[in-house]
């Protein structure tokens, strides 16, 4: 019996290639197979992972859920060991994409596998985001002409409409880490401390290429001079305006807010694009439900029959309702979600949503009566 060949110094991508080769063969298109081979030969590892994720998504749509999950696990394992530089190459990261000790409480790092294709987006938002991805993938080419690619984005819209998922999808598309900036740890009551911590975050933006996500950005971006303005927050906003304007790194800075109306006007011109999000239209709701159901979708699937039941719900709320219907089908040993059960799950979510809105209004009015 011949000894098994020894393998030395396999990086994350080499191991992924080997696993793809010896594992179950995905039903990839000829173009995808050629793209995989070309990107591996040219050592364009970012493109390799991107195409591999397309193959995984294709398998999921075909109902090959187990194979799709195995492919995504392989890709995630590769990403956990590598990080992408502007040229498209990946380098071993180990602790590189992990915040240093002084940043550990300010940044939370992850390596998303999300894709923009997984989202149901309005045409305008989709165009804006795909343009960002295209420019980032051609970063070196754009810089050769003395220009800068779009990389500073402000995401505006109601809760649950896809802002956080967008940040994850941008990181996933580009094969770079996602850093969530923890504003609860960033903002302190001590004079000057918050600005110092913010400086540390922007130093990391320069040192480690990634998507840096400032969620609920209105916590520091509200208009200067508002009635409830706190002096320290005003100083932090001024610091942020200076730092984001001076930043010339290769990282993406993404801020999200549910309340664009209270943001300081000076912020808007610091961002390359402002992307707006809205509650899904009936058509978009139908597409989202069909996509979320996957292989559990009833056949035939009549979007028209159920999409109206999702009226007023956000993308996140629709997903939770669909997930509830899928779990109900699993527990009842059903291979498909029954339309009646799906409608019931959506209606329950609408009732919960309406109750929360009413409670919120009641609390606001009650507080107002005591302040008068």
Residue, then its C-alpha position, 0 to 999 in steps of 0.5 A: x500500500x502506498x503512503x498518502x501524499x504529504x501536504x505542507x503549508x496549505x493556506x486557507x484557500x488551498x485547503x478549500x480547493x482540496x476539499x472541493x476537489x475531494x468532496x461531493x462535486x457541486x453542480x456548478x456552471x461551466x463559467x463558474x468552474x472556469x472562473x474558479x480555476x482561473x482565479x486559483x491559478x492567478x492567486x486572486x483568492x478574493x475572486x475565488x471565494x466569491x465564485x465559490x459562494x455563488x456555487x453554494x448559493x446555486x446549490x441552495x436554490x436547487x434544494x441541495x441544502x446539505x451540500x450548500x452548507x458544507x461549501x459555505x462551511x469550507x469557505x467560512x473556514x478559509x476566511x477565518x484564516x485569511x484576510x484580503x488586501x487591496x490587490x485581491x490577494x488574501x493573507x493569513x490573519x491569525x490575530x490580524x483581523x482580531x481587535x487588539x486588547x484595547x479595542x476588544x471592547x470597542x469592536x466585534x469582528x465577524x466573517x460573514x458569508x452574506x451576499x447582496x443576492x440574498x437580499x430583496x432590495x429596491x432597484x435604486x439601493x441595489x444599483x448603489x450597492x453593486x456599484x460600491x462592490x464593483x468599484x472596490x473590486x477595481x480599487x487599484x485600477x481606480x486609484x491609478x487614475x488618482x480617484x477613490x472608490x466609494x467606501x463611506x456609506x450612510x444607510x437610512x431607513x426603518x428598523x428591520x429593513x436590511x441595513x445591518x445585513x447590507x453591512x454583512x453582505x458588503x463584507x461577504x462580497x469583498x471577502x473582508x472582515x466585518x467590524x461592528x463598532x460598539x457605541x455602548x462601549x464607545x460613548x462615556x460620560x468622561x470628558x474627552x474619553x469618547x473622542x480618544x476611543x473613537x481615534x482608536x477605532x479610526x486607527x484600526x480602520x487604517x491598519x486593518x482593511x474591513x467593513x466598519x459598521x456604526x449601527x444606530x449612528x444617531x447616538x453620536x450623529x444628532x444635530x448640534x444644538x438640539x434641546x437635549x444635546x450633551x456637550x460630550x456628544x457634540x464634541x464626539x460628533x465634531x471629532x467624527x466629522x474630522x476623522x471621517x473626512x481625513x480618513x484615506x484608508x482602504x476600509x469601508x465605513x458604513x453608518x446606519x440610522x433609523x432617524x435621518x431627520x435628526x442627523x447633523x447636516x454636515x454628516x451627509x456630505x462626508x459620505x459617498x452615498x446615502x442608501x435609503x431603505x423602506x418597508x417592502x412593497x407587496x411584490x418585494x414581500x412575495x419575493x422575500x417569502x419565496x426566497x426564505x421558504x426555500x425548499x419548504x415553499x408550497x407547490x405551486x407557490x402563489x405569491x399573490x395569495x399571501x403577499x398582502x398578509x405581510x403589509x406593514x411588516x419589515x423584512x426582518x419581521x417577515x423572515x421571522x414569520x416565515x421561519x416560524x412557519x417552517x419550524x411548525x412544518x418540521x415539527x409536524x413532519x411536513x415537507x412543505x409549509x402550508x399556505x394557511x399556516x404561513x398566513x397565520x404566522x404572518x398575521x401573528x407577526x402583524x398583531x405583535x407589531x401593532x401591539x408594540x406600536x400602540x404600547x410605544x405611543x401610549x408610553x410616549x403620551x403618558x410621559x408627555x402628560x407628566x412633563x406638562 
